[in-house]
Amino acid sequence: MNAPDEAAALPARPIAPPTAPTGAPTGAPTGAPLGAPLGAGAGITRGAGRLLSDLGYDWLREFRLATGRRVDLMGLNRRGAFAIVEVKSTLADFRADGKWRDYLDWCDSFYFAVDADFPAGVLPAEQGLIVADGFGAAIVREAAPAHLHAGRRKALTLRFARKAARRLNVLQDDSLGETRKF
């Protein structure tokens, strides 16, 4: 990943007008009209996803690990490194959810993504920190580097590729549905 000073210098990008085909995800909550304001969590997710893209990651929302746990964002870069981003929109959300510890063995870097008003001091100092909104994000604290076991990396790469392909297939033919869990 980029050095903290490089990541912090990334400019926020304005939201482009929606051009997604009918039925494609837009970032707006289900049932909301195109261009509708994003909720706090959705805005943080969008900004963090844009940052991952800027850093060279291809990413998926709501990615299910082999354990059955679902991470908010899972990114894979061209070197095969995985980053997990856990979105926290409120302090209560963070305090009520300890599942994030289960994600640490499934990535090379782990980040919390929060908005600018979140009391970041309560987040574990050893984990990465991203501050985001609906327009973009910046890395405030780099994640401690970790390294996946080769067998887990291979299995995770296959799971990521199959899930990405499945989502693309569903967008092209909604009769397929998301019936398989992998």
C-alpha positions, 0 to 999 in steps of 0.5 A: 500500500502507499505510504501514509503521506501519499494516501492522505494526498489523494483528492476526494472525487465528486460523485458522478451522475448515475450511469448504471443499468437498471437493476445495477447497484448504485450505492443508494439504499434499496428502493431509493431513487438514483441520486438519493443521499447515502446513509452514513454507513453507505457513504463511508463504504463508498468513500473507502471503496474509492480509496481502495480503487485509487490504491490499486485494489479491486474490491467487493462489498459484503464478501463472505469468508469461508468462516461464514463471516461477512466483511464490509469490503474486501480488496485484492491488488495486483500482487495478490495482497488482500485488504479488509475494511470494516465500516463503523458508522457509530460508536455503538456499532463498534462497541456492539460488534467484536466480529472484526477480530475474526477477520485478521487471519484473512487479510494482509492489512486490516482497516477500520473506516469511519467518518470524520466525526467518529471518536477514532481514539476508541479504535485499536491503535494496531489496526489501520484507520481510514476516514471516509465520506460519500466522496472519498477517503484517506488513510490516517493510520497504516495497517500493521502488515500481516501475511496470509498462509499460502494455502489460505491465500490461494483459497481466498483468491479463488473465492474472491474471483468466483464471487466477483464473476457470479455478481457480474453474471447476475448483473447480466442475467438476473434470473441467475440470482445469488443462490450459491454461497461461497 
